Amino acid sequence: QPFRRIRFCNRLATMLQMFGRGKKTDQPEWDQNFEPLIKLLLGKKGIKTKSASEIGKKKVDYFRGKDLKKFLLESGPLLKKKCQPALNAALPPNGDEPENDQDVDRIGDELIQRNFCYKAMYKPINPTKSDSGADKKPVKKSWPDRLARTPNQKFDCEGFYVITYEGDAAMQHLFLALIIAGVLLACMFPVWPMWAKVGIWYLSVIFLSLYFGILILRMIIFTLFWIVGFDFWIFPNLNDEYCGFLDSFKPFYSWEKRADDAMMLLVRFGSLAITAVAVQQIAETTSMADVQDFVTSSYIDVIDWGVEKLTALPSSEKQMLPDLEELQKEDNETSEEGEILNVDDKKVSGEDDDDVADVSDIADEAKDKKEL
């Protein structure tokens, strides 16, 4: 009994401690002096960030130390206006604007110590080895796609820093609720009204048309400039998996002159000749009106195909209500069957009359024989 009481008291004390810790969550999770600074760095006018895969963890966002250095040294007045408490804590006693690398290192160390970020390094999947068997130094990348945390958490401008700041919890809860609602709506797609299903189909076709149209256009333009010796891309980051949605459309174009050898020049001129002959042959056999009609008819066929597939589902209104043409067809079949029945009745009635006439004739003949 005494041992049971001791265990019970220990468990009760543990539960009270956990309850007490839960009540301490009213305190701010992030340092209030440096939170405005990290918000400014990650805002629209802040530093550039990208996504990468961290070993053993989920996908993370990170920034480069040299981008932080550039922003801090060029945005002194803005830092004095919005982040004075952070400057006072990192650059005592006056909290002046950062002016050199040492000031930037102090601010970076403060961000790391307060768990707003941590230092990471590029970690390739298959590290190359030298002939002696030792691991070679990983190839330096401007924006690596695979990171690992480093033991040394001292800030330096050549490092990469994974962002651990999560912002306001209320916005995260709102986004989580929207994601859950979106998943539930997608699961309930079979019971959507027909106008919503058709609307989603139209939006999908429009989105895919714009996407593939942009891809075809940028490929044609790239080919034309490649022939004359330039690499010209519209939306160069459009298919970059490590860019966000808005970053995929930045910059609008990229321009770079090629440094090709004689063999590549010969290939380019040959491609130019083949392209010119192909364009001439196409222009002789088809016109722009034919191409426009083909694209329009194909587009309409795709839309009609999707609408027919949606309206042919078992739960659709088309299956529940008959079509006007079907009603007219059934009415015609019913009227034709009625006419056939009437004709058959007449035939049957005519055959009965003939039988009655034959019986009466036989009776008259028998009567005449008796009289004779």
Buried (B, 14 or more C-beta within 10 A) or exposed (E): EEEEEEEEEEEEEEEEEEEEEEEEEEEEEBBEBBBBBBBBBBEEEBBEBBBBBBEEEEEBBBBBBBBBBBBBBEBBEEBEEBBBBBBBBBBEEEBBBBEEEEBBBBBBBBBBEBEBBBBBBBBEEEEEEEEEEEEEEBEEEEBBBBBBBBEEBEBBBEBBBBBBBEEEEEEEEEEEEEEEEEEEEEEEEEEBEBEEBBEBBEEEBEEEEEEEEBBEEBEEBBEEBBBEEEEBBBBBBBEBEBBBEEBBBEEEEEEEEEEEEEEEEEEBEEEBEEEEEEEEEEEEEEEEEEEEEEEEEEEEEBBEEBBEEBBEEEEBEBEEEEEEEEEEEEEEEEEEEEEEEEEEEEEEEEEEEEEEEEEEEEEEEEEEEEEE
